[in-house]
Amino acid sequence: MKPIASAVALCFLFVIVGQAQTKPAPSLHPTPLEAFARQPATHIAWSKEIGRFDSSEAHAVVTALILEDTAQRPHQMRGVRIDLSSQDSKDEVYLGEETLGTYKSALDEISRNIPESRNSARDGLVPGGTSYLGSCIFRNPNNTTRVHALNATYYFAPHSEGVSLSALKKAEFRFPKQDPSQFSAAIALAIDQLKGH
């Protein structure tokens, strides 16, 4: 049991970042739901806004949806679209229904680890730097295939902390004073809504 606990503990990411380095963004493959959504004949058969998150830095809208295209198989796909925006950037992330439980669990795990990580994160900050607490679920161990999917962390900056969302592009969408459990609750609601349709 001890090796399993060690593996789980190592799975959590705790990264301290100094000044941002500029690198060209590698090309990203769409999630299966995003690829289906981008097909010309695909349309939204059903959708419902599940949650809206606003901060002084960014906005996110979580929508549960069922997509349909009778001309191809599968004829229908379900999941969540997360619309992210800030003053400088916009992004749209599609998460398939089969992945939602994994995302919910990871967000809950990050939320549970914030209190015990706060002091060490703040102590390790370099001037102008940021520390991030995340989950290995959001990491792609095989760097040859990068997928345009959600990446969530909790950030600690000199004068703020909160949720940071991205889709593995350069843009980061920050939600100061918000907890990952709020986003987890939206995903849980989306799971329930999709089961009902």
N, CA, C and O of each residue as an XYZ file, in Angstrom:
788
protein
N       0.823     -1.195      0.000
C       0.000      0.000      0.000
C       0.863      1.251      0.000
O       0.484      2.272     -0.575
N       2.038      1.174      0.654
C       2.914      2.331      0.738
C       3.415      2.779     -0.637
O       3.441      3.983     -0.892
N       3.826      1.848     -1.560
C       4.256      2.283     -2.890
C       3.159      2.986     -3.665
O       3.431      3.921     -4.419
N       1.908      2.540     -3.486
C       0.803      3.194     -4.196
C       0.633      4.615     -3.691
O       0.464      5.538     -4.487
N       0.677      4.804     -2.373
C       0.536      6.156     -1.809
C       1.661      7.050     -2.299
O       1.432      8.223     -2.592
N       2.876      6.516     -2.394
C       4.003      7.313     -2.896
C       3.799      7.705     -4.340
O       4.099      8.834     -4.729
N       3.287      6.776     -5.145
C       3.054      7.068     -6.562
C       2.005      8.151     -6.725
O       2.142      9.037     -7.568
N       0.955      8.078     -5.917
C      -0.096      9.093     -5.989
C       0.464     10.444     -5.563
O       0.169     11.460     -6.192
N       1.267     10.468     -4.506
C       1.841     11.730     -4.033
C       2.745     12.335     -5.097
O       2.747     13.552     -5.283
N       3.510     11.506     -5.797
C       4.393     12.014     -6.842
C       3.628     12.489     -8.062
O       4.138     13.272     -8.862
N       2.417     12.014     -8.196
C       1.606     12.355     -9.351
C       1.199     13.824     -9.355
O       0.940     14.388    -10.418
N       1.139     14.447     -8.185
C       0.755     15.845     -8.121
C       1.906     16.739     -8.510
O       3.050     16.523     -8.110
N       1.590     17.725     -9.278
C       2.593     18.640     -9.785
C       2.671     19.849     -8.894
O       1.652     20.409     -8.488
N       3.847     20.235     -8.603
C       4.039     21.464     -7.858
C       5.192     22.157     -8.545
O       6.346     21.769     -8.364
N       4.906     23.154     -9.311
C       5.902     23.792    -10.151
C       6.017     25.255     -9.775
O       5.019     25.942     -9.561
N       7.247     25.714     -9.700
C       7.486     27.131     -9.466
C       8.020     27.710    -10.761
O       8.986     27.208    -11.335
N       7.378     28.771    -11.211
C       7.732     29.369    -12.479
C       8.221     30.788    -12.246
O       7.617     31.540    -11.482
N       9.301     31.149    -12.893
C       9.805     32.519    -12.841
C       9.217     33.302    -14.002
O       8.014     33.239    -14.256
N      10.051     34.027    -14.692
C       9.602     34.785    -15.843
C       9.202     33.835    -16.965
O       9.845     32.807    -17.175
N       8.141     34.183    -17.680
C       7.643     33.336    -18.759
C       8.642     33.291    -19.909
O       9.251     34.301    -20.263
N       8.797     32.113    -20.477
C       9.634     31.959    -21.647
C       8.716     31.829    -22.853
O       7.689     31.155    -22.789
N       9.082     32.466    -23.936
C       8.252     32.430    -25.122
C       8.746     31.340    -26.053
O       9.892     31.361    -26.501
N       7.862     30.381    -26.342
C       8.152     29.302    -27.278
C       6.980     29.226    -28.241
O       5.849     29.532    -27.864
N       7.233     28.825    -29.469
C       6.102     28.658    -30.371
C       5.209     27.511    -29.878
O       5.710     26.470    -29.450
N       3.905     27.705    -29.941
C       2.973     26.678    -29.489
C       2.977     25.524    -30.493
O       2.786     25.738    -31.690
N       3.198     24.291    -29.999
C       3.155     23.160    -30.913
C       1.717     22.928    -31.378
O       0.768     23.345    -30.714
N       1.566     22.266    -32.515
C       0.215     22.025    -33.009
C      -0.470     21.016    -32.100
O       0.160     20.085    -31.598
N      -1.742     21.208    -31.901
C      -2.530     20.372    -31.008
C      -3.564     19.594    -31.801
O      -4.168     20.119    -32.736
N      -3.764     18.345    -31.424
C      -4.805     17.524    -32.030
C      -6.112     17.785    -31.290
O      -6.094     17.983    -30.075
N      -7.249     17.791    -31.993
C      -8.528     17.994    -31.307
C      -8.914     16.757    -30.502
O      -8.515     15.638    -30.825
N      -9.696     16.977    -29.450
C     -10.293     15.837    -28.755
C     -11.290     15.202    -29.729
O     -11.686     15.850    -30.698
N     -11.705     13.951    -29.499
C     -12.707     13.356    -30.395
C     -13.988     14.191    -30.492
O     -14.570     14.309    -31.571
N     -14.425     14.770    -29.371
C     -15.633     15.593    -29.398
C     -15.422     16.861    -30.217
O     -16.313     17.275    -30.957
N     -14.248     17.481    -30.090
C     -13.969     18.680    -30.882
C     -13.917     18.339    -32.366
O     -14.462     19.081    -33.183
N     -13.279     17.241    -32.728
C     -13.202     16.837    -34.141
C     -14.605     16.610    -34.703
O     -14.898     17.012    -35.829
N     -15.465     15.968    -33.923
C     -16.845     15.726    -34.343
C     -17.593     17.044    -34.495
O     -18.336     17.230    -35.459
N     -17.402     17.960    -33.544
C     -18.086     19.260    -33.580
C     -17.694     20.075    -34.802
O     -18.501     20.851    -35.315
N     -16.474     19.907    -35.270
C     -15.964     20.702    -36.403
C     -16.387     20.149    -37.770
O     -16.127     20.785    -38.791
N     -17.027     18.988    -37.807
C     -17.492     18.433    -39.082
C     -18.605     19.323    -39.650
O     -19.458     19.793    -38.899
N     -18.604     19.557    -40.960
C     -19.579     20.492    -41.545
C     -21.046     20.137    -41.285
O     -21.873     21.038    -41.140
N     -21.386     18.852    -41.223
C     -22.790     18.465    -41.064
C     -23.197     18.285    -39.602
O     -24.358     17.982    -39.327
N     -22.279     18.461    -38.666
C     -22.614     18.290    -37.249
C     -23.391     19.507    -36.750
O     -23.057     20.649    -37.066
N     -24.421     19.239    -35.975
C     -25.196     20.321    -35.370
C     -25.449     19.989    -33.897
O     -25.300     18.845    -33.469
N     -25.827     20.995    -33.148
C     -26.130     20.810    -31.724
C     -27.569     20.327    -31.605
O     -28.505     21.043    -31.962
N     -27.738     19.115    -31.106
C     -29.076     18.556    -30.912
C     -29.694     19.045    -29.600
O     -30.910     19.206    -29.498
N     -28.846     19.276    -28.605
C     -29.303     19.758    -27.300
C     -28.129     20.417    -26.597
O     -26.994     19.956    -26.711
N     -28.399     21.496    -25.872
C     -27.351     22.121    -25.060
C     -27.981     22.844    -23.878
O     -29.133     23.274    -23.919
N     -27.184     22.959    -22.831
C     -27.639     23.690    -21.649
C     -26.425     24.288    -20.953
O     -25.450     23.595    -20.663
N     -26.507     25.597    -20.688
C     -25.438     26.237    -19.935
C     -25.478     25.717    -18.510
O     -26.519     25.739    -17.852
N     -24.326     25.248    -18.042
C     -24.229     24.618    -16.735
C     -23.617     25.549    -15.701
O     -24.015     25.543    -14.536
N     -22.662     26.337    -16.124
C     -21.998     27.226    -15.176
C     -21.324     28.381    -15.876
O     -20.914     28.282    -17.033
N     -21.218     29.475    -15.156
C     -20.558     30.675    -15.669
C     -19.617     31.161    -14.577
O     -20.025     31.344    -13.430
N     -18.359     31.367    -14.938
C     -17.348     31.795    -13.982
C     -16.730     33.089    -14.486
O     -16.240     33.156    -15.613
N     -16.757     34.102    -13.653
C     -16.237     35.404    -14.038
C     -15.233     35.882    -13.003
O     -15.417     35.690    -11.801
N     -14.179     36.504    -13.485
C     -13.201     37.130    -12.600
C     -12.752     38.419    -13.263
O     -13.177     38.737    -14.374
N     -11.899     39.153    -12.584
C     -11.377     40.394    -13.163
C     -10.445     40.100    -14.339
O     -10.146     40.993    -15.131
N      -9.982     38.840    -14.457
C      -9.017     38.484    -15.497
C      -9.570     37.609    -16.607
O      -9.047     37.638    -17.721
N     -10.615     36.829    -16.339
C     -11.088     35.877    -17.339
C     -12.547     35.505    -17.113
O     -13.139     35.808    -16.077
N     -13.102     34.843    -18.111
C     -14.480     34.369    -18.067
C     -14.511     32.951    -18.634
O     -13.751     32.624    -19.546
N     -15.389     32.119    -18.092
C     -15.568     30.755    -18.602
C     -17.053     30.425    -18.572
O     -17.755     30.734    -17.609
N     -17.517     29.793    -19.640
C     -18.893     29.315    -19.709
C     -18.825     27.819    -19.997
O     -18.217     27.389    -20.977
N     -19.460     27.032    -19.126
C     -19.483     25.584    -19.269
C     -20.857     25.186    -19.792
O     -21.879     25.495    -19.179
N     -20.872     24.494    -20.936
C     -22.122     24.094    -21.574
C     -22.118     22.594    -21.824
O     -21.210     22.071    -22.470
N     -23.130     21.900    -21.312
C     -23.322     20.488    -21.643
C     -23.992     20.447    -23.003
O     -24.876     21.256    -23.287
N     -23.576     19.506    -23.852
C     -24.174     19.464    -25.180
C     -24.185     18.059    -25.763
O     -23.378     17.199    -25.413
N     -25.135     17.869    -26.666
C     -25.222     16.651    -27.457
C     -25.107     17.088    -28.912
O     -25.894     17.903    -29.394
N     -24.117     16.536    -29.601
C     -23.889     16.856    -31.008
C     -24.379     15.707    -31.864
O     -24.326     14.546    -31.460
N     -24.861     16.048    -33.059
C     -25.457     15.029    -33.914
C     -25.048     15.242    -35.368
O     -24.940     16.370    -35.848
N     -24.824     14.127    -36.049
C     -24.572     14.128    -37.493
C     -25.043     12.786    -38.015
O     -24.360     11.778    -37.835
N     -26.194     12.758    -38.655
C     -26.782     11.498    -39.114
C     -26.052     10.915    -40.316
O     -26.313      9.771    -40.686
N     -25.152     11.662    -40.933
C     -24.440     11.173    -42.111
C     -23.207     10.339    -41.763
O     -22.642      9.694    -42.647
N     -22.783     10.335    -40.524
C     -21.581      9.576    -40.163
C     -21.773      8.851    -38.843
O     -22.676      9.159    -38.065
N     -20.897      7.878    -38.612
C     -20.886      7.172    -37.329
C     -19.731      7.688    -36.509
O     -18.677      7.927    -37.099
N     -19.822      7.887    -35.197
C     -21.097      7.762    -34.482
C     -22.025      8.904    -34.865
O     -21.575      9.985    -35.244
N     -23.307      8.656    -34.764
C     -24.293      9.685    -35.128
C     -24.392     10.776    -34.077
O     -24.815     11.895    -34.366
N     -24.000     10.442    -32.859
C     -24.172     11.383    -31.759
C     -22.981     11.290    -30.802
O     -22.468     10.204    -30.534
N     -22.555     12.442    -30.296
C     -21.531     12.494    -29.264
C     -21.985     13.495    -28.206
O     -22.669     14.474    -28.505
N     -21.585     13.222    -26.948
C     -22.011     14.053    -25.820
C     -20.792     14.538    -25.053
O     -19.735     13.907    -25.066
N     -20.961     15.664    -24.389
C     -19.881     16.166    -23.559
C     -20.101     17.591    -23.119
O     -21.231     18.046    -22.939
N     -18.986     18.289    -22.950
C     -19.001     19.654    -22.441
C     -18.136     20.523    -23.328
O     -17.072     20.106    -23.785
N     -18.603     21.731    -23.567
C     -17.781     22.762    -24.225
C     -17.515     23.833    -23.179
O     -18.432     24.298    -22.503
N     -16.257     24.216    -23.055
C     -15.893     25.293    -22.142
C     -15.367     26.448    -22.979
O     -14.336     26.330    -23.641
N     -16.076     27.553    -22.944
C     -15.662     28.760    -23.654
C     -14.856     29.617    -22.689
O     -15.369     30.053    -21.658
N     -13.601     29.855    -23.022
C     -12.697     30.646    -22.187
C     -12.392     31.959    -22.883
O     -12.180     31.989    -24.095
N     -12.370     33.047    -22.118
C     -12.010     34.330    -22.721
C     -11.366     35.235    -21.678
O     -11.637     35.153    -20.480
N     -10.503     36.097    -22.193
C      -9.883     37.147    -21.384
C      -9.770     38.357    -22.291
O     -10.235     38.333    -23.430
N      -9.163     39.395    -21.797
C      -9.022     40.604    -22.608
C      -8.188     40.327    -23.864
O      -8.423     40.930    -24.911
N      -7.214     39.415    -23.758
C      -6.294     39.168    -24.866
C      -6.539     37.884    -25.646
O      -6.055     37.751    -26.770
N      -7.281     36.935    -25.075
C      -7.370     35.609    -25.696
C      -8.758     35.004    -25.584
O      -9.572     35.384    -24.742
N      -8.992     34.032    -26.485
C     -10.216     33.237    -26.454
C      -9.831     31.806    -26.781
O      -8.871     31.561    -27.511
N     -10.585     30.867    -26.238
C     -10.384     29.469    -26.582
C     -11.675     28.721    -26.297
O     -12.521     29.175    -25.527
N     -11.808     27.565    -26.933
C     -12.987     26.734    -26.811
C     -12.481     25.304    -26.633
O     -11.759     24.793    -27.489
N     -12.852     24.659    -25.536
C     -12.361     23.313    -25.225
C     -13.544     22.357    -25.194
O     -14.571     22.648    -24.581
N     -13.396     21.209    -25.860
C     -14.438     20.190    -25.880
C     -13.957     18.966    -25.104
O     -12.887     18.427    -25.387
N     -14.753     18.527    -24.121
C     -14.433     17.342    -23.325
C     -15.538     16.321    -23.515
O     -16.705     16.607    -23.247
N     -15.181     15.142    -23.971
C     -16.160     14.083    -24.189
C     -16.740     13.567    -22.886
O     -16.093     13.616    -21.841
N     -17.960     13.074    -22.960
C     -18.665     12.571    -21.773
C     -17.842     11.511    -21.043
O     -17.872     11.446    -19.814
N     -17.115     10.687    -21.782
C     -16.342      9.603    -21.173
C     -15.176     10.110    -20.325
O     -14.640      9.357    -19.512
N     -14.774     11.368    -20.498
C     -13.638     11.922    -19.750
C     -14.058     12.791    -18.562
O     -13.216     13.149    -17.739
N     -15.328     13.129    -18.460
C     -15.774     14.103    -17.463
C     -15.521     13.656    -16.028
O     -15.146     14.475    -15.189
N     -15.717     12.378    -15.731
C     -15.464     11.876    -14.382
C     -14.008     12.035    -13.981
O     -13.705     12.343    -12.828
N     -13.111     11.825    -14.928
C     -11.679     11.973    -14.664
C     -11.338     13.428    -14.362
O     -10.582     13.708    -13.432
N     -11.888     14.352    -15.139
C     -11.647     15.779    -14.893
C     -12.214     16.200    -13.540
O     -11.567     16.941    -12.799
N     -13.414     15.732    -13.217
C     -14.018     16.077    -11.928
C     -13.139     15.598    -10.772
O     -12.890     16.347     -9.828
N     -12.674     14.364    -10.845
C     -11.815     13.807     -9.790
C     -10.521     14.600     -9.635
O     -10.079     14.862     -8.516
N      -9.918     14.980    -10.753
C      -8.664     15.737    -10.698
C      -8.876     17.110    -10.073
O      -8.060     17.551     -9.264
N      -9.952     17.788    -10.433
C     -10.247     19.098     -9.851
C     -10.502     18.980     -8.351
O     -10.059     19.828     -7.577
N     -11.213     17.936     -7.941
C     -11.459     17.711     -6.510
C     -10.148     17.458     -5.769
O      -9.950     17.959     -4.662
N      -9.266     16.689     -6.372
C      -7.978     16.365     -5.750
C      -7.122     17.623     -5.569
O      -6.502     17.813     -4.523
N      -7.095     18.475     -6.590
C      -6.343     19.730     -6.479
C      -6.919     20.561     -5.332
O      -6.172     21.105     -4.519
N      -8.240     20.655     -5.271
C      -8.900     21.440     -4.232
C      -8.532     20.930     -2.834
O      -8.271     21.721     -1.927
N      -8.515     19.616     -2.669
C      -8.176     19.038     -1.364
C      -6.726     19.321     -0.966
O      -6.419     19.402      0.224
N      -5.835     19.471     -1.943
C      -4.414     19.654     -1.643
C      -3.990     21.114     -1.471
O      -2.838     21.376     -1.126
N      -4.885     22.059     -1.702
C      -4.525     23.477     -1.586
C      -4.089     23.849     -0.166
O      -3.024     24.448     -0.016
N      -4.852     23.526      0.883
C      -4.460     23.976      2.225
C      -3.058     23.516      2.641
O      -2.293     24.303      3.200
N      -2.720     22.263      2.378
C      -1.405     21.762      2.797
C      -0.268     22.258      1.907
O       0.898     22.173      2.295
N      -0.588     22.774      0.720
C       0.442     23.243     -0.209
C       0.688     24.745     -0.135
O       1.714     25.233     -0.610
N      -0.243     25.471      0.454
C      -0.201     26.936      0.425
C       1.109     27.506      0.982
O       1.739     28.334      0.323
N       1.529     27.085      2.171
C       2.727     27.664      2.778
C       3.982     27.380      1.965
O       4.772     28.291      1.716
N       4.177     26.140      1.550
C       5.383     25.824      0.777
C       5.366     26.526     -0.580
O       6.416     26.920     -1.087
N       4.186     26.684     -1.165
C       4.088     27.385     -2.451
C       4.474     28.851     -2.291
O       5.215     29.394     -3.111
N       3.983     29.482     -1.256
C       4.287     30.898     -1.029
C       5.750     31.086     -0.632
O       6.387     32.050     -1.058
N       6.288     30.172      0.184
C       7.695     30.282      0.609
C       8.655     30.139     -0.565
O       9.731     30.736     -0.563
N       8.274     29.353     -1.564
C       9.164     29.099     -2.688
C       9.060     30.094     -3.835
O       9.764     29.954     -4.835
N       8.201     31.086     -3.710
C       8.024     32.044     -4.808
C       9.271     32.892     -5.022
O       9.834     33.438     -4.073
N       9.690     32.994     -6.267
C      10.752     33.924     -6.631
C      10.078     35.255     -6.958
O       8.896     35.260     -7.300
N      10.786     36.385     -6.866
C      10.154     37.673     -7.175
C       9.516     37.660     -8.571
O      10.171     37.347     -9.565
N       8.261     37.997     -8.619
C       7.543     38.028     -9.893
C       7.143     36.656    -10.397
O       6.600     36.544    -11.496
N       7.395     35.613     -9.628
C       7.109     34.252    -10.065
C       5.743     33.763     -9.636
O       5.008     34.450     -8.927
N       5.420     32.566    -10.078
C       4.149     31.935     -9.768
C       4.390     30.457     -9.504
O       5.191     29.824    -10.191
N       3.698     29.904     -8.509
C       3.719     28.464     -8.246
C       2.395     27.877     -8.697
O       1.353     28.524     -8.586
N       2.433     26.656     -9.206
C       1.225     25.983     -9.669
C       1.081     24.629     -8.974
O       2.055     23.889     -8.833
N      -0.116     24.320     -8.551
C      -0.452     23.025     -7.993
C      -1.425     22.375     -8.961
O      -2.482     22.933     -9.254
N      -1.074     21.201     -9.456
C      -1.932     20.550    -10.436
C      -2.010     19.063    -10.225
O      -1.634     18.553     -9.170
N      -2.493     18.374    -11.216
C      -2.647     16.925    -11.174
C      -2.020     16.329    -12.424
O      -2.081     16.920    -13.501
N      -1.417     15.153    -12.274
C      -0.784     14.519    -13.433
C      -1.812     14.097    -14.472
O      -1.452     13.824    -15.618
N      -3.080     14.038    -14.093
C      -4.123     13.700    -15.063
C      -4.126     14.708    -16.208
O      -4.448     14.360    -17.345
N      -3.772     15.949    -15.912
C      -3.785     16.986    -16.933
C      -2.501     17.019    -17.758
O      -2.382     17.820    -18.685
N      -1.552     16.168    -17.433
C      -0.297     16.123    -18.191
C      -0.367     15.034    -19.231
O      -0.999     14.000    -19.017
N       0.276     15.260    -20.346
C       0.360     14.266    -21.396
C       1.744     13.635    -21.337
O       2.715     14.262    -21.760
N       1.864     12.397    -20.818
C       3.181     11.801    -20.693
C       3.850     11.526    -22.039
O       5.075     11.431    -22.111
N       3.066     11.397    -23.093
C       3.616     11.143    -24.410
C       3.587     12.448    -25.198
O       2.564     12.791    -25.790
N       4.685     13.169    -25.212
C       4.728     14.496    -25.835
C       4.610     14.476    -27.349
O       4.543     15.537    -27.969
N       4.584     13.289    -27.965
C       4.470     13.244    -29.425
C       3.053     13.576    -29.877
O       2.865     14.054    -30.996
N       2.055     13.335    -29.037
C       0.679     13.650    -29.396
C       0.100     14.592    -28.355
O      -0.254     14.169    -27.254
N       0.005     15.859    -28.698
C      -0.562     16.839    -27.778
C      -1.995     17.106    -28.199
O      -2.286     17.367    -29.366
N      -2.889     17.033    -27.210
C      -4.320     17.164    -27.473
C      -4.826     18.483    -26.904
O      -4.441     18.893    -25.809
N      -5.691     19.136    -27.664
C      -6.309     20.393    -27.253
C      -7.381     20.086    -26.208
O      -8.570     20.016    -26.522
N      -6.944     19.903    -24.967
C      -7.841     19.532    -23.879
C      -7.609     20.464    -22.696
O      -6.693     21.286    -22.708
N      -8.434     20.327    -21.696
C      -8.364     21.211    -20.537
C      -7.161     20.901    -19.656
O      -6.848     19.739    -19.398
N      -6.505     21.935    -19.207
C      -5.456     21.838    -18.198
C      -5.863     22.793    -17.076
O      -6.060     23.987    -17.301
N      -5.984     22.250    -15.871
C      -6.388     23.069    -14.727
C      -5.333     22.975    -13.645
O      -4.816     21.895    -13.358
N      -5.018     24.112    -13.045
C      -4.100     24.159    -11.907
C      -4.623     25.190    -10.919
O      -5.545     25.952    -11.209
N      -4.008     25.190     -9.749
C      -4.268     26.248     -8.777
C      -2.968     27.033     -8.686
O      -1.912     26.454     -8.431
N      -3.032     28.352     -8.893
C      -1.811     29.148     -8.895
C      -1.665     29.950     -7.608
O      -2.645     30.344     -6.977
N      -0.406     30.178     -7.243
C      -0.053     31.037     -6.114
C       0.875     32.104     -6.675
O       1.999     31.800     -7.072
N       0.419     33.346     -6.713
C       1.228     34.473     -7.183
C       1.491     35.383     -5.984
O       0.880     35.200     -4.930
N       2.393     36.366     -6.126
C       2.713     37.217     -4.967
C       1.489     37.867     -4.307
O       1.441     37.979     -3.082
N       0.513     38.291     -5.094
C      -0.613     39.010     -4.505
C      -1.969     38.387     -4.799
O      -2.998     39.008     -4.533
N      -1.994     37.179     -5.337
C      -3.278     36.505     -5.576
C      -3.066     35.007     -5.709
O      -1.942     34.526     -5.856
N      -4.168     34.288     -5.656
C      -4.162     32.851     -5.890
C      -5.539     32.469     -6.386
O      -6.519     33.163     -6.114
N      -5.616     31.367     -7.113
C      -6.899     30.912     -7.633
C      -6.716     29.884     -8.730
O      -5.634     29.323     -8.903
N      -7.783     29.647     -9.466
C      -7.786     28.649    -10.527
C      -7.173     29.227    -11.795
O      -7.422     30.376    -12.160
N      -6.372     28.409    -12.454
C      -5.815     28.748    -13.762
C      -6.240     27.665    -14.738
O      -5.991     26.482    -14.504
N      -6.882     28.063    -15.833
C      -7.291     27.127    -16.870
C      -6.570     27.456    -18.161
O      -6.315     28.621    -18.469
N      -6.247     26.421    -18.907
C      -5.691     26.602    -20.253
C      -6.063     25.378    -21.061
O      -6.612     24.408    -20.538
N      -5.757     25.439    -22.329
C      -6.026     24.304    -23.205
C      -4.739     23.920    -23.932
O      -4.752     23.564    -25.111
N      -3.631     24.001    -23.201
C      -2.298     23.671    -23.701
C      -1.841     24.588    -24.831
O      -0.960     24.233    -25.614
N      -2.442     25.755    -24.906
C      -1.957     26.794    -25.808
C      -1.236     27.820    -24.941
O      -1.107     27.617    -23.734
N      -0.771     28.896    -25.518
C      -0.058     29.907    -24.743
C      -0.957     30.615    -23.733
O      -0.484     31.035    -22.677
N      -2.229     30.752    -24.037
C      -3.136     31.540    -23.201
C      -3.428     30.860    -21.872
O      -3.676     29.656    -21.811
N      -3.395     31.656    -20.811
C      -3.762     31.206    -19.470
C      -4.943     32.061    -19.023
O      -4.933     33.281    -19.185
N      -5.951     31.418    -18.465
C      -7.146     32.108    -18.011
C      -7.225     31.945    -16.496
O      -7.435     30.843    -15.989
N      -7.052     33.063    -15.775
C      -6.984     33.013    -14.309
C      -8.280     33.480    -13.663
O      -8.934     34.426    -14.103
N      -8.617     32.759    -12.587
C      -9.808     33.043    -11.805
C      -9.396     33.207    -10.345
O      -9.506     32.270     -9.554
N      -8.910     34.431     -9.982
C      -8.475     34.663     -8.599
C      -9.607     34.405     -7.610
O     -10.778     34.659     -7.892
N      -9.220     33.892     -6.441
C     -10.136     33.652     -5.318
C     -11.187     32.579     -5.616
O     -12.155     32.445     -4.868
N     -11.008     31.817     -6.696
C     -11.943     30.742     -6.972
C     -11.241     29.410     -6.745
O     -10.027     29.295     -6.908
N     -12.019     28.416     -6.369
C     -11.501     27.103     -6.013
C     -11.830     26.093     -7.119
O     -12.879     26.207     -7.752
N     -10.964     25.116     -7.362
C     -11.257     24.093     -8.374
C     -12.559     23.343     -8.116
O     -13.171     22.833     -9.054
N     -12.992     23.266     -6.854
C     -14.236     22.554     -6.543
C     -15.441     23.210     -7.219
O     -16.432     22.533     -7.497
N     -15.371     24.516     -7.487
C     -16.471     25.196     -8.176
C     -16.597     24.685     -9.617
O     -17.704     24.501    -10.122
N     -15.456     24.460    -10.270
C     -15.462     23.945    -11.634
C     -15.852     22.465    -11.628
O     -16.532     21.991    -12.538
N     -15.417     21.742    -10.593
C     -15.794     20.337    -10.431
C     -17.309     20.196    -10.297
O     -17.906     19.287    -10.874
N     -17.923     21.093     -9.540
C     -19.377     21.050     -9.351
C     -20.108     21.265    -10.677
O     -21.148     20.651    -10.916
N     -19.572     22.131    -11.539
C     -20.179     22.363    -12.852
C     -20.081     21.104    -13.712
O     -21.028     20.751    -14.415
N     -18.939     20.434    -13.654
C     -18.781     19.197    -14.425
C     -19.721     18.114    -13.894
O     -20.306     17.366    -14.678
N     -19.871     18.022    -12.570
C     -20.801     17.046    -11.982
C     -22.223     17.315    -12.454
O     -22.960     16.377    -12.757
N     -22.614     18.572    -12.520
C     -23.942     18.934    -13.002
C     -24.094     18.559    -14.476
O     -25.148     18.075    -14.890
N     -23.048     18.781    -15.264
C     -23.086     18.407    -16.680
C     -23.261     16.900    -16.840
O     -24.029     16.451    -17.691
N     -22.555     16.120    -16.029
C     -22.698     14.651    -16.077
C     -24.152     14.261    -15.813
O     -24.710     13.423    -16.523
N     -24.764     14.864    -14.799
C     -26.161     14.557    -14.479
C     -27.098     14.957    -15.606
O     -28.010     14.207    -15.953
N     -26.880     16.139    -16.181
C     -27.731     16.621    -17.259
C     -27.631     15.718    -18.493
O     -28.634     15.435    -19.148
N     -26.408     15.271    -18.803
C     -26.215     14.414    -19.979
C     -26.859     13.052    -19.767
O     -27.374     12.463    -20.718
N     -26.842     12.539    -18.542
C     -27.498     11.250    -18.261
C     -29.003     11.343    -18.490
O     -29.639     10.368    -18.890
N     -29.566     12.524    -18.233
C     -31.005     12.723    -18.369
C     -31.480     12.913    -19.802
O     -32.683     12.991    -20.052
N     -30.553     12.985    -20.739
C     -30.940     13.194    -22.149
C     -30.412     12.086    -23.030
O     -30.639     12.098    -24.240
